[in-house]
Amino acid sequence: MTVVPGSRVAVIGAGVIGCSIGLSLARAGHDVTLIDRAPGPGLGSTSASSAIVRFHYSTYEGAALAWEAKHEWERWPEFLGVTDESGYAHYLQTGVLVLDTPGYDLTAVIGHYDRLGIPYERLSAAALRARFPYLSADAYYPPRQVADPEFWDAPTSELGAMWTPEGGFVDDPSLAAHNLWTAATAAGVRSEFRAEVVEIHRDASGVGGIRLADGRALGADLIVNAAGPHSSHLNRLAGVLEDFTVSTRPMRQEVHNLGAPATLAGGLGPTVGDGDLGTYFRFAPGGQILVGSQEPDCDPLEWLDDADSFDVAPTGPVFERQSLRLARRVPDAHVPNRPTGIAGVYDVSSDWIPIYDRTSLPGYYVAIGTSGNQFKTAPCIGAVMSALVGDGLAGGDHDSSPVHWTAPHTGAILDLSHFSRRRAPNPSSSNSVLG
């Protein structure tokens, strides 16, 4: 297959990842079309993201990608290079606390931080209480279901934490995707919304194009699957799964809203990873706390056979579990009388590490398994996928001679085979949203 810059590229999925990829490929000179079933950009799984920017990953590559992306969030308008009439998403640097827990070994994480130059500080229980008096330093590990009588046991000890001052969150994930889409549109990207891909055409040399549910055929020399929870369905349509050793699967998740302690007086506390109780949470403008799950072993996971068939409303049992766990860490949090929050769908790989790769079908690439822990890296994923596409266009074989990508701000060098579809499932993965 002979493909050169200026090729027709179909990026399937206009979430924050797909829009980043479309922007980068357009800037590389390709003729790009974004395709999404939704009526606009960033309205799928991106819209349900907690948009946390943190760097504690189980692998060097995960930490390096997040650390590099943080620098782009800090210079967001400059990175985009355009004005979005809808405004800009903003990066709020609140700092990130990772609470000590026997279930999460920080030794490797600290090694990545030292290697990458990420500032951090170890806090004792006394220092944690002094700096964040609205947080309890009590230790309850392991996490338990509310129905477990031991859930109500008194704390067993106290815990400290690792403090990362440069972490935080993006205030509006859908707007961030819209910003990327605006920049991509300015770079020449076309968009097909309310469009469903029902067929992927092959020809003798590889990708031949796609057919939409309305009957239209779109020619394409390259396809990038960035379809989030629908990614596995598209891979089956493309017939490329025979050499994947890591799979992806949709999973329903809930994030709940509670009231922040009055002692914060409208301010923002840190983002917190609480493996001791099995949650993560962040404070939000308007006196809110958003709390989600770190998938502790005691909690059932809600896998979906159909990414379009799920209850979008938060449920009583999950809300009770999450709010009671949060109330132990933030005793003065205000718990509503009924479930409040949202439910969304993750696109989860079997080792919770994304797949950024080529496939056995020439011209067909994937940026999948990203939900839950890759929103923060979105500014870099376009460049990563452009590097993989560029290698393929130059005749490279990423499977046998892996592409290396150098992060422009931090200088970190990433071996992109870490994200290969053919990797052995990563033994150091947290096997949770932490990655």
C-alpha positions as CSV (number, residue, x, y, z in Angstrom):
1,M,0.0,0.0,0.0
2,T,1.4,3.3,-1.0
3,V,0.1,6.1,1.1
4,V,1.6,9.6,1.4
5,P,0.8,12.8,3.4
6,G,-2.4,14.1,1.8
7,S,-4.1,10.7,2.2
8,R,-7.7,10.5,3.1
9,V,-8.1,9.6,6.8
10,A,-11.3,8.7,8.6
11,V,-11.0,9.1,12.4
12,I,-14.0,7.3,13.9
13,G,-14.9,9.0,17.2
14,A,-15.0,12.7,18.0
15,G,-14.3,12.6,21.7
16,V,-11.3,14.3,23.2
17,I,-9.0,11.5,21.9
18,G,-10.4,11.5,18.4
19,C,-10.4,15.2,18.0
20,S,-6.8,15.4,19.2
21,I,-5.9,12.8,16.5
22,G,-7.8,14.6,13.8
23,L,-6.1,17.8,14.6
24,S,-2.6,16.3,14.6
25,L,-3.1,14.4,11.4
26,A,-4.6,17.5,9.6
27,R,-1.5,19.5,10.7
28,A,0.6,16.7,9.2
29,G,-1.0,17.4,5.9
30,H,-3.7,14.7,5.7
31,D,-7.3,15.0,4.4
32,V,-9.2,14.1,7.6
33,T,-12.8,13.4,8.3
34,L,-14.1,13.0,11.9
35,I,-17.1,10.6,12.2
36,D,-19.3,10.3,15.3
37,R,-22.7,9.0,16.1
38,A,-23.4,11.9,18.4
39,P,-24.6,15.4,17.3
40,G,-21.4,17.1,18.2
41,P,-17.8,16.6,19.6
42,G,-17.2,15.4,23.1
43,L,-20.7,14.2,23.8
44,G,-20.0,10.5,24.5
45,S,-17.7,9.0,27.1
46,T,-15.7,12.2,27.2
47,S,-18.6,14.1,28.7
48,A,-18.7,11.8,31.7
49,S,-15.0,12.1,32.5
50,S,-13.9,13.4,35.8
51,A,-11.0,15.1,33.8
52,I,-8.4,14.5,36.5
53,V,-4.8,15.3,35.6
54,R,-2.5,13.1,37.7
55,F,0.7,11.3,37.1
56,H,0.7,8.2,39.4
57,Y,0.7,5.4,36.8
58,S,2.1,1.9,37.3
59,T,4.4,2.3,34.3
60,Y,6.9,4.8,33.2
61,E,5.2,5.4,29.9
62,G,1.9,6.1,31.5
63,A,3.5,8.6,33.9
64,A,5.6,10.2,31.2
65,L,2.6,10.7,28.8
66,A,0.5,12.3,31.6
67,W,3.4,14.6,32.7
68,E,4.0,15.8,29.2
69,A,0.2,16.4,28.6
70,K,0.1,18.6,31.8
71,H,2.4,21.1,30.1
72,E,-0.1,21.4,27.2
73,W,-3.1,21.8,29.4
74,E,-1.2,24.7,31.1
75,R,-0.8,26.4,27.7
76,W,-4.1,25.3,26.2
77,P,-5.0,28.4,24.0
78,E,-1.5,28.4,22.6
79,F,-1.6,24.7,22.0
80,L,-4.8,25.0,20.1
81,G,-3.7,28.1,18.1
82,V,-7.3,29.2,17.5
83,T,-10.1,31.0,19.3
84,D,-13.1,29.0,20.2
85,E,-16.2,31.2,20.5
86,S,-17.5,28.7,23.1
87,G,-14.6,29.6,25.4
88,Y,-11.7,27.5,26.6
89,A,-11.5,24.7,29.1
90,H,-9.2,25.6,32.0
91,Y,-6.7,23.6,33.9
92,L,-7.1,24.0,37.7
93,Q,-3.9,23.0,39.6
94,T,-5.3,21.8,42.9
95,G,-2.6,19.3,43.6
96,V,-3.1,15.5,44.0
97,L,-2.9,13.4,47.1
98,V,-2.3,9.6,46.8
99,L,-3.1,8.1,50.2
100,D,-0.9,5.3,51.4
101,T,-2.5,1.8,51.1
102,P,-1.2,-1.7,51.2
103,G,-2.9,-2.3,47.9
104,Y,-1.0,0.2,46.0
105,D,2.8,0.2,46.1
106,L,4.1,3.8,45.6
107,T,7.7,2.6,45.2
108,A,7.5,2.2,41.5
109,V,5.5,5.4,41.1
110,I,8.1,7.4,43.0
111,G,10.8,5.9,40.8
112,H,8.9,7.2,37.7
113,Y,8.6,10.6,39.4
114,D,12.3,10.8,40.1
115,R,13.2,9.8,36.6
116,L,10.8,12.3,35.1
117,G,11.5,15.2,37.5
118,I,7.9,15.3,38.8
119,P,7.8,17.2,42.1
120,Y,6.3,15.3,45.0
121,E,6.4,15.3,48.8
122,R,5.8,12.5,51.3
123,L,3.3,13.4,54.1
124,S,3.0,11.7,57.4
125,A,-0.5,11.3,59.0
126,A,0.2,14.3,61.2
127,A,1.2,16.4,58.2
128,L,-1.8,15.3,56.2
129,R,-4.1,16.4,59.1
130,A,-2.4,19.7,59.5
131,R,-2.4,20.6,55.8
132,F,-5.9,19.3,55.0
133,P,-7.8,19.4,58.2
134,Y,-11.1,18.4,56.5
135,L,-9.6,15.0,55.5
136,S,-9.4,12.1,57.9
137,A,-6.1,10.2,58.2
138,D,-7.8,7.1,59.5
139,A,-6.9,3.8,57.8
140,Y,-9.6,1.2,57.1
141,Y,-8.0,-1.1,54.5
142,P,-9.2,-3.2,52.8
143,P,-12.2,-1.6,51.1
144,R,-15.4,-3.4,51.9
145,Q,-19.0,-3.5,50.8
146,V,-21.5,-1.6,53.0
147,A,-23.3,-4.9,53.7
148,D,-20.1,-6.3,55.2
149,P,-20.4,-6.0,59.0
150,E,-16.7,-5.1,59.1
151,F,-17.4,-2.0,57.0
152,W,-18.4,-0.3,60.2
153,D,-15.3,-1.3,62.2
154,A,-13.2,1.4,63.8
155,P,-10.0,2.5,62.0
156,T,-7.0,0.2,62.4
157,S,-4.3,2.8,62.2
158,E,-3.4,6.1,60.4
159,L,-2.1,6.7,57.0
160,G,0.1,9.2,55.2
161,A,0.2,10.3,51.6
162,M,2.2,11.4,48.6
163,W,1.5,15.0,47.6
164,T,2.0,16.0,43.9
165,P,1.5,19.8,43.8
166,E,1.2,20.1,40.0
167,G,-1.7,17.8,39.5
168,G,-5.3,18.9,39.2
169,F,-8.2,18.7,36.8
170,V,-9.7,20.3,33.7
171,D,-12.9,22.1,34.5
172,D,-15.0,21.1,31.4
173,P,-14.1,17.9,29.5
174,S,-16.7,18.4,26.8
175,L,-15.5,21.9,26.2
176,A,-12.0,20.6,26.0
177,A,-13.1,18.3,23.2
178,H,-14.9,21.1,21.5
179,N,-11.7,23.2,21.7
180,L,-9.8,20.5,19.9
181,W,-12.6,20.1,17.3
182,T,-12.5,23.8,16.7
183,A,-8.8,23.7,16.1
184,A,-9.1,20.7,13.9
185,T,-11.8,22.3,11.9
186,A,-9.6,25.4,11.4
187,A,-6.9,23.0,10.2
188,G,-9.2,21.6,7.5
189,V,-10.9,18.6,9.2
190,R,-14.4,17.9,8.1
191,S,-17.0,16.3,10.5
192,E,-19.8,13.8,10.0
193,F,-22.0,13.8,13.1
194,R,-25.0,11.6,13.7
195,A,-23.2,9.2,11.5
196,E,-22.7,5.5,12.3
197,V,-20.1,3.3,10.6
198,V,-21.7,-0.1,9.7
199,E,-19.0,-1.4,7.3
200,I,-15.3,-1.1,6.8
201,H,-14.2,-1.9,3.3
202,R,-11.0,-3.7,2.4
203,D,-9.2,-3.8,-0.9
204,A,-6.1,-5.7,-2.1
205,S,-3.8,-3.2,-0.4
206,G,-5.6,-2.7,2.9
207,V,-8.2,-0.1,4.0
208,G,-10.6,0.8,1.2
209,G,-13.2,3.0,3.0
210,I,-16.3,2.9,5.1
211,R,-20.0,2.7,4.7
212,L,-22.4,4.7,7.0
213,A,-25.8,3.6,8.2
214,D,-27.5,6.1,5.8
215,G,-26.0,4.2,2.9
216,R,-23.2,6.6,2.0
217,A,-19.7,5.3,1.2
218,L,-16.7,7.4,2.2
219,G,-13.4,6.7,0.7
220,A,-10.4,6.4,3.1
221,D,-6.8,5.3,2.7
222,L,-6.3,5.3,6.5
223,I,-8.8,4.7,9.4
224,V,-8.2,5.4,13.0
225,N,-10.5,3.7,15.5
226,A,-11.0,6.2,18.4
227,A,-14.6,5.1,19.1
228,G,-14.3,4.7,22.8
229,P,-16.8,2.1,24.1
230,H,-17.7,1.1,20.6
231,S,-14.1,0.4,19.7
232,S,-14.3,-3.4,20.0
233,H,-17.4,-3.5,17.7
234,L,-15.5,-1.6,15.0
235,N,-12.5,-3.9,15.3
236,R,-14.8,-6.8,14.7
237,L,-16.2,-5.0,11.6
238,A,-12.6,-4.5,10.4
239,G,-11.7,-8.2,11.1
240,V,-8.4,-7.3,12.9
241,L,-8.7,-9.0,16.2
242,E,-6.8,-12.2,15.4
243,D,-3.5,-11.0,16.7
244,F,-4.7,-8.8,19.6
245,T,-3.4,-10.2,22.9
246,V,-5.1,-7.4,24.8
247,S,-8.8,-6.8,24.3
248,T,-11.2,-3.9,25.0
249,R,-14.7,-4.1,26.5
250,P,-17.3,-1.5,27.6
251,M,-18.0,-1.1,31.3
252,R,-20.6,1.1,33.0
253,Q,-19.4,3.4,35.8
254,E,-21.0,6.0,38.1
255,V,-19.6,9.3,39.4
256,H,-21.5,10.9,42.2
257,N,-21.9,14.5,43.5
258,L,-21.8,15.4,47.2
259,G,-21.5,18.7,49.0
260,A,-18.0,19.8,50.2
261,P,-17.4,20.8,53.8
262,A,-18.3,24.3,54.8
263,T,-14.7,24.7,56.1
264,L,-13.5,25.0,52.5
265,A,-15.6,28.2,52.2
266,G,-16.0,27.7,48.5
267,G,-12.4,26.9,47.8
268,L,-11.0,23.8,46.0
269,G,-9.3,21.0,47.9
270,P,-6.9,18.5,46.4
271,T,-7.8,15.7,44.1
272,V,-7.5,12.5,46.1
273,G,-6.7,8.9,45.3
274,D,-8.0,6.9,48.2
275,G,-7.1,3.2,47.7
276,D,-7.6,2.7,51.4
277,L,-11.4,3.0,50.9
278,G,-11.5,2.2,47.1
279,T,-12.4,5.7,45.8
280,Y,-11.0,8.7,44.1
281,F,-12.5,12.2,44.5
282,R,-12.0,15.8,43.5
283,F,-13.5,19.0,44.7
284,A,-15.3,21.1,42.1
285,P,-16.3,24.8,41.9
286,G,-19.6,25.5,43.6
287,G,-18.9,23.5,46.7
288,Q,-19.1,20.1,45.2
289,I,-17.2,16.8,45.5
290,L,-17.1,14.3,42.6
291,V,-16.5,10.8,43.8
292,G,-15.8,7.7,41.7
293,S,-14.5,4.2,42.1
294,Q,-11.0,2.7,42.0
295,E,-12.5,-0.7,41.3
296,P,-11.5,-2.4,44.6
297,D,-11.7,-6.2,44.6
298,C,-14.8,-6.3,46.7
299,D,-16.9,-4.3,44.1
300,P,-18.6,-6.0,41.2
301,L,-17.8,-4.6,37.7
302,E,-20.7,-3.8,35.4
303,W,-19.5,-5.1,32.0
304,L,-21.8,-4.3,29.1
305,D,-22.6,-6.5,26.1
306,D,-24.0,-3.4,24.3
307,A,-22.3,0.0,24.8
308,D,-25.6,1.7,23.9
309,S,-27.8,-0.2,26.4
310,F,-27.2,1.1,29.9
311,D,-28.9,3.1,32.6
312,V,-27.7,6.7,32.5
313,A,-29.0,7.5,36.0
314,P,-26.9,6.8,39.2
315,T,-28.2,3.9,41.3
316,G,-29.0,3.8,45.0
317,P,-26.7,0.9,46.0
318,V,-23.6,2.4,44.2
319,F,-24.4,5.9,45.5
320,E,-24.7,4.6,49.1
321,R,-21.4,2.7,48.8
322,Q,-19.5,5.6,47.4
323,S,-21.0,8.3,49.6
324,L,-20.4,6.3,52.8
325,R,-16.8,5.6,51.8
326,L,-16.3,9.3,51.0
327,A,-17.9,10.3,54.3
328,R,-15.2,8.4,56.2
329,R,-12.5,10.3,54.4
330,V,-14.3,13.7,54.4
331,P,-16.4,13.5,57.6
332,D,-18.1,16.9,57.0
333,A,-19.1,16.2,53.5
334,H,-22.8,16.8,52.8
335,V,-24.6,13.6,51.5
336,P,-27.8,14.2,49.5
337,N,-30.9,12.3,50.4
338,R,-31.0,10.7,46.9
339,P,-28.5,9.6,44.3
340,T,-27.0,12.5,42.4
341,G,-24.4,12.2,39.6
342,I,-24.0,10.5,36.3
343,A,-23.3,7.2,34.7
344,G,-21.1,6.7,31.7
345,V,-19.3,4.0,29.8
346,Y,-15.6,3.2,30.0
347,D,-13.7,1.6,27.1
348,V,-11.4,-0.7,29.2
349,S,-8.5,-2.8,28.0
350,S,-7.9,-6.1,29.7
351,D,-4.9,-4.7,31.6
352,W,-6.3,-1.1,31.9
353,I,-3.5,0.3,29.7
354,P,-4.6,1.8,26.4
355,I,-3.8,0.5,22.9
356,Y,-2.2,2.9,20.5
357,D,-1.1,0.9,17.5
358,R,-1.3,-0.2,13.9
359,T,-3.2,-3.5,13.2
360,S,-2.9,-6.4,10.8
361,L,-5.1,-4.5,8.3
362,P,-2.7,-2.1,6.5
363,G,-3.9,1.5,7.1
364,Y,-6.1,0.6,10.1
365,Y,-5.0,2.1,13.4
366,V,-6.4,2.0,16.9
367,A,-6.4,4.5,19.8
368,I,-8.6,2.5,22.2
369,G,-9.0,1.3,25.8
370,T,-8.6,4.9,26.9
371,S,-11.6,5.6,29.1
372,G,-11.2,6.4,32.7
373,N,-7.5,7.2,32.7
374,Q,-6.5,8.8,29.5
375,F,-8.5,12.0,29.2
376,K,-5.5,13.8,30.7
377,T,-3.2,12.6,28.0
378,A,-5.4,13.7,25.1
379,P,-3.2,16.7,24.0
380,C,-0.4,14.2,23.3
381,I,-2.3,11.3,21.8
382,G,-2.7,13.1,18.5
383,A,1.1,13.4,18.2
384,V,1.6,9.8,19.3
385,M,-0.8,8.5,16.7
386,S,0.7,10.7,14.1
387,A,4.1,9.2,14.9
388,L,2.7,5.7,14.4
389,V,1.0,6.7,11.1
390,G,4.1,8.5,9.9
391,D,6.2,5.4,10.5
392,G,3.7,3.3,8.6
393,L,3.7,5.7,5.7
394,A,7.5,5.5,5.6
395,G,7.4,1.8,5.3
396,G,8.2,1.0,9.0
397,D,7.1,-2.0,10.8
398,H,6.2,-0.9,14.4
399,D,5.6,-4.6,15.4
400,S,9.2,-5.5,14.8
401,S,10.9,-2.1,15.0
402,P,9.0,-0.1,17.6
403,V,8.5,3.7,17.2
404,H,9.9,5.9,19.9
405,W,8.3,9.3,20.6
406,T,10.1,12.2,22.2
407,A,7.9,14.4,24.4
408,P,8.6,18.0,23.3
409,H,8.3,19.7,26.7
410,T,9.8,17.2,29.1
411,G,12.2,15.4,26.7
412,A,10.9,12.0,27.9
413,I,11.4,9.2,25.3
414,L,8.5,6.7,25.1
415,D,8.8,3.3,23.5
416,L,5.4,3.1,21.9
417,S,5.4,-0.7,21.9
418,H,4.3,-0.3,25.5
419,F,0.9,0.4,24.1
420,S,1.0,-2.4,21.5
421,R,-2.1,-4.6,20.7
422,R,0.3,-7.6,20.8
423,R,1.8,-7.0,24.2
424,A,1.7,-9.4,27.1
425,P,-0.9,-8.1,29.6
426,N,1.1,-5.8,31.8
427,P,2.0,-7.5,35.1
428,S,2.7,-4.2,36.8
429,S,-0.8,-2.7,36.0
430,S,-3.0,-1.7,38.9
431,N,-5.8,-3.5,37.0
432,S,-8.0,-0.5,37.8
433,V,-8.7,3.0,36.6
434,L,-5.3,4.0,37.9
435,G,-3.6,2.2,34.9
